């Protein structure tokens, strides 16, 4: 009953939506995918124009911060916006890092460092590696949501009038889950949980 009337019972929750579809006419599904594509393109354009930060973009796309950063880092054609990259800014960042004895890591740093194989090096460089419960939960939840026995692929619209089905093998999904599990293991064994501060 809750599932069949989910939209009526939880009108503000976008986690599950229900649609009547005629078995011989997939028009409703195609229209929904087209609407999702148009919305996603608009949201990603905001990211490219540096109008919104990546965490907000992730929420607008219905993804976790961790998933979005993983996608950004994994795609060589995408520019990851993290700083202006000016000489003075880089010098300032290097001075801060050289003087720091502790580091607070968040989703984008964890995904980037693990992608580069550098995450384990943090313990060698800093006396204290810190993480918030929210970041740790996001990593753990993302890993738990990847189920190679239930997920086989997804369908989406990549351009107007073009629907694409992408299949994922069990081995690809397991590799992705293991990526997040490695980060979680590192945090549970080497990081100190802290409450986010005002600074």
N, C-alpha and C positions, 0 to 999 in steps of 0.2 A: 504494500500500500504506500509506504514512504517513497519507494522508487518510482512507482507509476504516477504519483502526485508530487514529485519532488519540487517542480517549478512552482506549484501553488503553495506548498508548505514552506519553502525557503526561496522566496522570490528574489532576494538580493544575492544569493549564492550562485556563482557561475560554474561550480564544479561539475554539474550534471545537467544536461538539457534533453528534452524529449521532443521528438518530431515524428509526425505521421508520414510514412513514405509508402507510395504505391510500388509494388514489386516490379511493375513493368515500366515505371517512369521515375528515374532518379533525379528529376529536376530539382526537388527540394534539397537534396544533398549537394548537388552542384552549386546551387545558389548559396548555400551555407558556406561551402568551401571558398567560393569567390568573395563572399563578404569577409571571411577570416583573412584571406590574402590581402584584400584592400586595406583592412585595419592594420595588419602586420606591417605592410609597406609604409603606411603613414607613421607608425610608431618607430620603425627603424630609421626613417628619414629624420625624425626628431633626434635620434642618437647621432646620426651622421652630421647633423648641423649643430651638434653640441648643445641642444636645447634642454635635454634631460639627462640625468646620470644613468648609468647602466642598471643600477638596482631598481630604479623606477621603471625603466624599459622592461626589465624582466617581469615585474608584476603586471604591467600592461599586456604583455604577451602570454601571461598565464604560466610562466616558468619560474623556477627558483633562480636566485642570483647565481648559484653554483653552476646550473645547467647553461645559463647564458654565457658566463665567463668561459666555460669549457668550449662552447661552440665558437666563441670569438677567437680563442687561442688556437683552436684546431683548424680554422679556415685561414690559409695564407693570403687569401684575397681580401680579407676584412681588416680594416685599420682599427687597432685597439686604441681608444682615446684614453690616455692616462695623465698626461701633462702637456704643457705647451712645448717642452723640449728645448727651451732657450738655454743658452750657455750659463746665464746667471742662476736660473732655476735648478739646473743640473748640479752646479757647484754647491748650491744651498742644500740640495738633497744629499749629496755625498758627505758634506760636513756633518749633517744630522746623523747619518748612518754611522759614520766613523766614531762619533762620540757616544752613541747609544749602547747601553748594556742590556736593554730589554726591547723586545719588539712585539707589537700587537698585530697578529695576522688576521686578515679577513678573507672572504671567499675568493676574490680575484687574485690575491697574493698566493693563496694555497693552491689554486688551480694552475696558475702560471708556474710557480716553483716546481710542482709535481710534474707538469708537462716538460719542464727543462731538466728534470732529474736532480734538482737542487734542494728539495724540501728538507732532506735529512741533514743538510749542511747548516741549517739554522742553529742547531744545538752547538755546533762548533764555534759559531761566530758570536752568539748572544748568550749571556748568562741566564736569561729568562725569555722563553717563548710563551706569549700569552694569547688566549683566545676567549671569545665570549661564548656563553652557552648557546646563544642564538645561531652563531656560525657553526658550532659543532653539531647542533641539531639539524641544520640545513644540509650539511655534508652527509650525516647519517641517514636522513630521510631520503635524500636523492639516491643513495646506494640501495636502500630498502625498496624503493619504488621500481627498480630495474629488475624485472623478472623474466628470464629467458624462456621459461615454460609457458608464459601467458602472452608475451609480446612477440609479434611477428613482423610488424611494420606499421606504417602510417600512410594515410592518403591526404594529399593537399593540392592546392592550386598554386602553381609556380608562376603563371602568367595568365592574363585574361583568356578564358576559354580552353585552358590546358590543365587537365587534372593528372596528377602523377602519383603512382603507388611506389613507395620505397620499402623494400623488405629488409629486415635485419636478421642475420643468422644468430643462432644461440651463442656461437663463439664471439661474435661482435658485441653482443649484449653483456656477456660475461666479462669481456675485457673492459668494457665501460664501467661495469659495477666494481670490478677489482680496482680500477683507478681511484674511485671515491673511497673504497675500503682502505686503500693504502694511506690516503690522507687522514681518514678517521683513526686508523691505528697509530699514526704518528702523533696526532693530537692527544689521544688518550694516554700515550706512553711518555710523551716529551713536552707537553704544553701545560700551562697553568691556567685554570679557568678563572676568569675575572668578570666582575660586573662592569658593563660599559660606563665610563666616566664622562663627565661634562666636557673634558678636554679632548 
